[in-house]
């Protein structure tokens, strides 16, 4: 059996091993693949793995040997799953590998907003502390999280993991989810409707999937209903936010701080309004990327292929 990984570099820049995958057949791993090179590189392979390399209806139809596509991510919009189903191609994704990594990263972003650790360290190295007449100084307002309300939009695995950490910090959780689980409610966590969550939260963290109905859910109108000085964090999907509206809210002071790990278009365009907005942290889609998380992703991908070959497919999306 021939196996082709079209864009393996992001998952494995060299600190992981492809050995388990190679046990299933003749494996070729490409760091990156342009759309124009897909047909030549796949050839008569039966198995394709892709992360962000798109597999359109036309491409899949031109690859009659392919029986299995493994998406090396949770989101699978890079594959025309409808066409794959018509062509008898099984498509799988990796749904649970990054839960803890993303929840941890939410608090890395939030704590940076609260304390500006990096900026204060740079100020000390620049000599500002040595010149200070007092025993300490700070360049930004410092924020304590105890007693604050975090509004979590999307209370699935990652939202719940984020809520658990928030409660450990002494925060209250106000959650919105299409499918609430009342068993999760407690004195420090409760569900509410979306409008109530947006209006009542000191911090809003997005963890919902992107759909047609929630695209640009964070916009001028929804921001106007939020508390003055709200903090907004997005580690979910960039198009959940109208970036121009959010940049304007930062400039006006309505929103005190923003941290996003995802943007509407990636890689980021240098003219994206959030990149130049005040009090805004933008990171390059890395919440999922600790080595432990990527190793988990790799293992799930291998196990999913094995299940397919054994006739018991898991994580199927087509």
Secondary structure as GFF3:
##gff-version 3
##sequence-region A 1 318
A	DSSP	beta_strand	2	5	.	.	.	ID=ss1
A	DSSP	alpha_helix	19	22	.	.	.	ID=ss2
A	DSSP	beta_strand	26	29	.	.	.	ID=ss3
A	DSSP	three_ten_helix	35	37	.	.	.	ID=ss4
A	DSSP	alpha_helix	38	42	.	.	.	ID=ss5
A	DSSP	beta_strand	47	50	.	.	.	ID=ss6
A	DSSP	alpha_helix	57	61	.	.	.	ID=ss7
A	DSSP	beta_strand	68	71	.	.	.	ID=ss8
A	DSSP	alpha_helix	81	86	.	.	.	ID=ss9
A	DSSP	beta_strand	90	92	.	.	.	ID=ss10
A	DSSP	alpha_helix	99	115	.	.	.	ID=ss11
A	DSSP	alpha_helix	117	125	.	.	.	ID=ss12
A	DSSP	beta_strand	149	153	.	.	.	ID=ss13
A	DSSP	alpha_helix	157	168	.	.	.	ID=ss14
A	DSSP	beta_strand	172	176	.	.	.	ID=ss15
A	DSSP	three_ten_helix	182	184	.	.	.	ID=ss16
A	DSSP	beta_strand	189	191	.	.	.	ID=ss17
A	DSSP	alpha_helix	194	200	.	.	.	ID=ss18
A	DSSP	beta_strand	203	206	.	.	.	ID=ss19
A	DSSP	alpha_helix	220	224	.	.	.	ID=ss20
A	DSSP	beta_strand	230	234	.	.	.	ID=ss21
A	DSSP	three_ten_helix	238	240	.	.	.	ID=ss22
A	DSSP	alpha_helix	243	252	.	.	.	ID=ss23
A	DSSP	beta_strand	255	260	.	.	.	ID=ss24
A	DSSP	beta_strand	280	282	.	.	.	ID=ss25
A	DSSP	alpha_helix	291	309	.	.	.	ID=ss26
###
